[in-house]
Structure formats: structure tokens, C-alpha cells
């Protein structure tokens, strides 16, 4: 399968969009860390012989973290129903209650 044909599948498109959102958040956070320089982080990175490796590792770790968090939250929000106006938890039922009601109805 080619990349454009994968983006026609709604699940892959959802994951790709949320991965891009997580990647943007990761890039903003790494940029903010370098700009704010907490604990002289920027100075330590750029004082090294190969600062690109440290920046790449920092960005990759944040990309994995925020990309997977964004993708996971998008997947978990898939089953959410529209708001029925009730308070939280009042419309949910246990699986045992669902099975019991189905057996009584038959």
C-alpha cells in the first residue's frame, strides 16, 4: 500500500493528524526549553562537540511521548457519545446489567 492510499482509511488519517499535532507540541516544547534555558540546558547542549545528537535525542523522546499521547487520546475518544444533558456517569451501565436486561427481554 502506498502512503496516499493509507490516508484514505479514516483510522490511519486520524492517527496521522494526531501524530502531527503531537509532533508540533513536542517541537514547541523543545524550542521553549531551549529558549527558557532551565538549569542551563541550552548551554550544556551547545557546549558539547556534537549538539545535534543531543537535540535529536531530546526532540525524538518528546515526539514519541506527545505523539503517542495525542494518538491515544484520539483513539479513546472514538467511542464517546454525544452529550445527553445528564451528569457524568448516569447514563453508563455495567456489562452485567446489559446482559441481564437482554436475557429478561427474551
Secondary structure, 3 states (H helix, E strand, C coil): CCHHHHCCCHHHHHHHHHHHHHHHHHHHHHHHHHHHCHHHHHHHHHHCCCHHHHHHHHHHHHHHHHHHHHHHHHHHCCCCCCCCCCCCCCCCCCHHHHHHHHHHHC
